Every structure is written in C-alpha cells, then in structure tokens.
Amino acid sequence: MIKLLSLDLDGTLLDSKGKISKEDKIILKKFAEKGGIIVLASGRMTNCVSFYSKILGIDTPLIVYNGAMVRLREVEKRKIIYHKPVPLKYSRYIINYCIENRFLLNFYYNDSLYAQKEPSLKKYAEIYSNQTGAKYKFIKDLMTMSNKKPTKLILITDSKHKDITKTRDYQYEYFKKIFGEKLNLVKTNPEYLEFMNKNVNKGKGLEKLAKYYKIKRDEIIAFGDGENDIEMLLYAGISVVPKNAKEKVKKIASVVSDYTNDQSYIAKFLKVFLSL
C-alpha cells in the first residue's frame, strides 16, 4: 500500500512553462482525499514551494533547500523537524570569495534570501527570481552575514562565458578541490552552483519525514528528474522519472516513463499503478 508521494518541482511536477497540469492536480487530489500524504521536494525556499501546495489545494509537508530543511503541513503549523545549515567557516570563505571575484551569491537565512547589492550582477538575481519567484533582500555588504549560518548558498553565474573561469562548471571544479567532501556541492540549473551541509540532500529529508509519519520506504513513491533528486529516488520504494530526466537519473530509477513533464507523466503513472 502506497502512503506517501514525494514530488520534485522543476522538470517533474511543473511543465516547461512552470505550471501544474489539470490532470496531475486531479490525480494528486484523489490520492490525498484517500488519506495519502503528498510531499513537495525542491531546492527552493519555503514560500516558493508552499505556493504550489496552495495551487494543488493540498496541505503538503515540504522538503526545501534541497533537503537542508524539512517542514510539516500547515495544520501542523509548518513545524521544522530537520535543519542542517552550512558551517560558518565554509560560508565565510564562500562569501569572501564571491565578493572578491564578483559573483552573485544567494544567502539563505531564516527563510529569507539575501544578496549583496551590486548593479553589475543584477541580471543573475533576475534569472533566479524569474525562475523561482523568490524575492531578494539586497544589502550593502554581504560580509555582515558572516556570523550567521546559512541554510544554503547558491553561486549564480554564466553557463557559458568567453572567460572559462567565470562559468558555473569551472567554479564547481574549483570548489570541489577546496571543500572535497566537507560540503555537498550540487549543479542544478545551468547557472546555479549550490552549497549545502555535507549531510544534506532530498533523500535525507524524505527519510526524516517518513520516520516522523511512521511510513516505510516501500510505502513511498518518489518522482524526480535531476541529479539532486537521486538520493530521494533511491530512498523511496519505487522511483518514477519522466522521459526528460537526466540520463544519470534514468539509470537508478525503478520506472522511466514514456511521457515527459509536459505530458502529465505523474498522473499517467498513478492512474495505472494505483488505479486512481
């Protein structure tokens, strides 16, 4: 018996226009009305994920910041049951590096998004804001946040640039050499390099929720498409990925759908598998 569905947003529940299909809404509502728990799991911050709970019309627990924070349902007052911020010694280094090398750095603290006010980097903030709906609090000097542990950090830069040292992939390799296994570094969108506590991922977040609700792994289906979904997909008893999933993700999935996130692949699977 399946008791919980864990859903990634971008590339999974959301179509290429950032919308949830009517077909998916209907099926997920049916599952919830039968007592099932639906979890939304995303790299986004709380308000930018809970927004989709309201669109679904379902009170969902949330795995946010790629698993760095886990919150219960609204009826449970969105209680935080898990939070693993980035250690200060690492966040300080990253802040200083980004200021010196003129990179936009997203600093998440107390469910607010901070960044240094820098006109030349405004386009990167707009990329992120347009993608996620997040609202920035711009401050004069990000070093003023150096004594606060961020839930996570994101360096935002170009996916391609005539100066290779300015690209996201170059920065990933640079920081991987510095931090190794001390932090969890994740490449998400083409412009994003995310820094999280080494013990943070969506799979760990799902594990914390499942134990809280006393749900077994084989009672869970997870849906995702990206590399940051892999741990979540591996934790669930059944993992289902869309046709548009990354090849690395398809290799570890229980089921690879013949349909994409633009074709309501979640609803098509659940209709058959759970007879909804």
JODACOR-V133879 format. One record per residue. N is the residue number from 1. RES is the residue in one small letter. SS is DSSP state (A for helix, B for strand, O for the rest). D_CENTER is the distance of its C-alpha to the mean C-alpha in Angstrom with 1 decimal. Layout:
N_RES_SS_D_CENTER / N_RES_SS_D_CENTER
This chain:
1_m_O_26.8 / 2_i_O_23.1 / 3_k_O_22.0 / 4_l_B_18.1 / 5_l_B_15.7 / 6_s_B_12.0 / 7_l_B_10.2 / 8_d_B_7.2 / 9_l_O_7.7 / 10_d_B_8.5 / 11_g_O_11.3 / 12_t_O_11.5 / 13_l_O_12.4 / 14_l_B_12.7 / 15_d_O_15.7 / 16_s_O_16.4 / 17_k_O_17.5 / 18_g_O_14.4 / 19_k_O_16.4 / 20_i_O_16.6 / 21_s_O_19.9 / 22_k_A_22.7 / 23_e_A_23.1 / 24_d_A_19.6 / 25_k_A_20.3 / 26_i_A_23.6 / 27_i_A_22.7 / 28_l_A_19.9 / 29_k_A_22.3 / 30_k_A_24.9 / 31_f_A_22.9 / 32_a_A_22.1 / 33_e_A_25.8 / 34_k_O_26.8 / 35_g_O_25.1 / 36_g_O_21.9 / 37_i_B_18.7 / 38_i_B_15.6 / 39_v_B_12.2 / 40_l_B_9.1 / 41_a_B_5.9 / 42_s_O_2.6 / 43_g_O_1.9 / 44_r_O_5.2 / 45_m_O_8.2 / 46_t_A_10.3 / 47_n_A_12.6 / 48_c_A_10.4 / 49_v_A_9.0 / 50_s_A_12.5 / 51_f_A_14.0 / 52_y_A_13.3 / 53_s_A_14.8 / 54_k_A_17.8 / 55_i_A_18.0 / 56_l_A_18.0 / 57_g_O_20.5 / 58_i_O_19.1 / 59_d_O_18.4 / 60_t_O_15.2 / 61_p_B_13.8 / 62_l_B_10.2 / 63_i_B_7.7 / 64_v_B_5.9 / 65_y_A_5.3 / 66_n_A_3.8 / 67_g_A_7.1 / 68_a_O_9.3 / 69_m_B_10.3 / 70_v_B_11.4 / 71_r_B_13.5 / 72_l_O_16.2 / 73_r_O_17.5 / 74_e_A_19.5 / 75_v_A_22.6 / 76_e_A_21.7 / 77_k_O_21.3 / 78_r_O_17.5 / 79_k_O_18.7 / 80_i_B_16.4 / 81_i_B_17.1 / 82_y_B_15.1 / 83_h_B_14.2 / 84_k_O_14.4 / 85_p_O_14.7 / 86_v_O_15.7 / 87_p_O_19.6 / 88_l_A_21.8 / 89_k_A_23.7 / 90_y_A_20.8 / 91_s_A_19.3 / 92_r_A_22.9 / 93_y_A_23.4 / 94_i_A_20.3 / 95_i_A_21.4 / 96_n_A_24.9 / 97_y_A_24.1 / 98_c_A_22.1 / 99_i_A_25.0 / 100_e_A_27.6 / 101_n_O_26.2 / 102_r_O_25.1 / 103_f_O_21.3 / 104_l_B_19.0 / 105_l_B_16.9 / 106_n_B_14.3 / 107_f_B_15.1 / 108_y_B_13.3 / 109_y_B_15.9 / 110_n_O_16.8 / 111_d_O_14.0 / 112_s_B_15.6 / 113_l_B_14.9 / 114_y_B_17.8 / 115_a_B_19.1 / 116_q_B_22.6 / 117_k_O_24.8 / 118_e_O_25.8 / 119_p_A_27.2 / 120_s_A_27.0 / 121_l_A_23.2 / 122_k_A_22.7 / 123_k_A_21.7 / 124_y_A_18.5 / 125_a_A_17.6 / 126_e_A_18.5 / 127_i_A_16.3 / 128_y_A_13.2 / 129_s_A_14.7 / 130_n_A_15.8 / 131_q_A_12.5 / 132_t_A_10.6 / 133_g_O_13.7 / 134_a_O_13.2 / 135_k_O_16.6 / 136_y_B_17.8 / 137_k_B_20.4 / 138_f_B_22.4 / 139_i_B_24.7 / 140_k_O_27.6 / 141_d_O_26.8 / 142_l_A_23.4 / 143_m_A_25.5 / 144_t_A_26.3 / 145_m_A_22.9 / 146_s_O_23.9 / 147_n_O_24.8 / 148_k_O_21.6 / 149_k_O_18.9 / 150_p_O_15.5 / 151_t_O_12.4 / 152_k_B_11.0 / 153_l_B_12.3 / 154_i_B_11.7 / 155_l_B_14.9 / 156_i_B_15.3 / 157_t_O_18.3 / 158_d_B_19.9 / 159_s_O_19.1 / 160_k_O_22.9 / 161_h_O_25.6 / 162_k_O_29.3 / 163_d_O_28.7 / 164_i_A_26.6 / 165_t_A_25.9 / 166_k_A_23.8 / 167_t_B_21.4 / 168_r_A_17.8 / 169_d_A_19.0 / 170_y_A_21.9 / 171_q_A_20.0 / 172_y_A_17.8 / 173_e_A_21.2 / 174_y_A_22.7 / 175_f_A_20.3 / 176_k_A_20.1 / 177_k_A_23.9 / 178_i_A_23.8 / 179_f_A_21.2 / 180_g_O_21.4 / 181_e_O_19.9 / 182_k_O_19.9 / 183_l_B_16.3 / 184_n_B_13.2 / 185_l_B_12.9 / 186_v_B_10.3 / 187_k_B_11.2 / 188_t_O_8.6 / 189_n_O_10.6 / 190_p_O_14.3 / 191_e_O_14.7 / 192_y_B_11.8 / 193_l_B_12.3 / 194_e_B_10.0 / 195_f_B_12.1 / 196_m_B_11.4 / 197_n_B_14.0 / 198_k_O_15.3 / 199_n_O_14.8 / 200_v_O_11.0 / 201_n_O_8.8 / 202_k_A_7.4 / 203_g_A_11.1 / 204_k_A_12.6 / 205_g_A_10.8 / 206_l_A_12.2 / 207_e_A_15.4 / 208_k_A_15.9 / 209_l_A_15.5 / 210_a_A_17.8 / 211_k_A_20.3 / 212_y_A_20.4 / 213_y_O_21.2 / 214_k_O_23.4 / 215_i_O_21.9 / 216_k_O_22.6 / 217_r_A_20.4 / 218_d_A_22.7 / 219_e_A_22.2 / 220_i_B_18.5 / 221_i_B_17.2 / 222_a_B_13.7 / 223_f_B_12.6 / 224_g_O_10.3 / 225_d_O_11.3 / 226_g_O_9.7 / 227_e_A_10.5 / 228_n_A_7.3 / 229_d_A_8.1 / 230_i_A_11.6 / 231_e_A_12.0 / 232_m_A_10.9 / 233_l_A_13.3 / 234_l_A_15.9 / 235_y_A_15.9 / 236_a_O_16.6 / 237_g_O_20.2 / 238_i_B_19.5 / 239_s_B_16.8 / 240_v_B_17.1 / 241_v_B_15.7 / 242_p_O_16.9 / 243_k_O_19.6 / 244_n_O_17.3 / 245_a_O_15.1 / 246_k_O_15.5 / 247_e_A_18.8 / 248_k_A_17.5 / 249_v_A_15.2 / 250_k_A_18.3 / 251_k_O_20.4 / 252_i_O_18.7 / 253_a_O_18.3 / 254_s_O_20.9 / 255_v_B_21.2 / 256_v_B_20.6 / 257_s_O_21.3 / 258_d_O_24.0 / 259_y_O_22.0 / 260_t_O_19.1 / 261_n_A_16.4 / 262_d_A_19.3 / 263_q_A_21.6 / 264_s_O_20.0 / 265_y_A_19.5 / 266_i_A_18.0 / 267_a_A_21.2 / 268_k_A_23.5 / 269_f_A_22.4 / 270_l_A_22.6 / 271_k_A_25.9 / 272_v_A_27.5 / 273_f_A_25.9 / 274_l_O_26.1 / 275_s_O_28.9 / 276_l_O_27.3
